[in-house]
Amino acid sequence: MDWARKTLPQVLFTDPDWFFWAVETRVFEDRGGLLRKEAKALELRAKAIRIPKKGGEVLAAEYFVHRPTMKFGNVDLVPESRRAHSGSPTWRAKVFDLSAPRSLAPYDKFGCKALVGLVKFHLFGSKSYRMTKERCEQFFEDDQNFDFDGLTID
């Protein structure tokens, strides 16, 4: 992957693991004011992606941990009122959070790729929805795509 040719919004839909590693290791701090400011804004947005409304029920993102590896396993949209899943470790949030796999493991390329596919499925109807440069930038520029009050439920 040629990162020099990708915008940060593209990187978030391609390799969020790298993006959040770069934020954590302060890679953007040495890159000048505009890039640092953009990275900070995108970090906040990537952790607060609004869950689409479907019907009258309030939905939550239920994140599943893959028990054998204790890494990210899956995310599904469930009614907020539904009891938590039993069996696999899970947690819920009112938003999609592209940093979720890194909250479990410091390196999880597979989990991040799976999460991006699932988020694209829930937002755009297909895991393979093509995120062009323009689509990535438009998505992250639109304030309606984010819910900054989407705190973790459990």
Rosetta blueprint (number, residue, H / E / L):
1 M L
2 D L
3 W H
4 A H
5 R H
6 K L
7 T L
8 L H
9 P H
10 Q H
11 V H
12 L H
13 F H
14 T H
15 D L
16 P H
17 D H
18 W H
19 F H
20 F H
21 W H
22 A H
23 V H
24 E H
25 T L
26 R L
27 V H
28 F H
29 E H
30 D H
31 R L
32 G L
33 G H
34 L H
35 L H
36 R H
37 K H
38 E H
39 A H
40 K H
41 A H
42 L H
43 E H
44 L H
45 R H
46 A H
47 K L
48 A L
49 I E
50 R E
51 I L
52 P L
53 K L
54 K E
55 G L
56 G L
57 E E
58 V L
59 L E
60 A E
61 A E
62 E E
63 Y E
64 F E
65 V E
66 H E
67 R L
68 P L
69 T L
70 M L
71 K E
72 F E
73 G E
74 N E
75 V E
76 D E
77 L E
78 V E
79 P E
80 E L
81 S L
82 R L
83 R L
84 A L
85 H L
86 S L
87 G L
88 S L
89 P L
90 T E
91 W E
92 R E
93 A E
94 K L
95 V E
96 F E
97 D L
98 L L
99 S L
100 A H
101 P H
102 R H
103 S H
104 L H
105 A L
106 P L
107 Y L
108 D L
109 K H
110 F H
111 G H
112 C H
113 K H
114 A H
115 L H
116 V H
117 G H
118 L H
119 V H
120 K H
121 F H
122 H H
123 L H
124 F H
125 G L
126 S L
127 K L
128 S L
129 Y L
130 R L
131 M L
132 T L
133 K H
134 E H
135 R H
136 C H
137 E H
138 Q H
139 F H
140 F H
141 E H
142 D L
143 D H
144 Q H
145 N H
146 F E
147 D L
148 F L
149 D L
150 G L
151 L L
152 T E
153 I L
154 D L
